[in-house]
Amino acid sequence: MVWKSKEAKKWYDKGYYQGYKRATIDHLGGRCKTCKTRKRLQIHHTNGLCRQRRSVTDLKDLSVLEVYCKKHHDEVDRE
């Protein structure tokens, strides 16, 4: 696909990633691993993948992913 601008590609990538992220969270149970809430869920990469190197393909290996709410994800990241 040819993009008119880098901004247009960024918008597409963000939307695609968000949809894929939602599907991954649902597949992994849709609840925080610690408190079982369904609110403000995030994906935690157990292999230590940093945000700068993350991509949609990183969500395909479900064995290294866990779901946490924002509060518990922040706690796990601090450890």
Long-range contacts (C-beta under 8 A, 24 or more apart in sequence): 13-56, 16-56, 17-55, 17-56, 20-56, 20-59, 21-59, 24-59, 24-62, 24-65, 25-67, 27-62, 28-62, 28-65, 28-66, 28-67, 29-67, 30-67, 31-67, 32-67, 32-68, 32-69, 32-72, 33-66, 33-67, 33-68, 33-72, 34-68, 34-69, 34-72, 35-69, 35-71, 35-72, 37-69, 39-69, 40-69, 40-70, 40-71, 41-67, 41-68, 41-69, 41-70, 42-67, 42-68, 42-69, 42-70, 42-73, 43-67, 44-68, 44-73, 44-76, 44-77
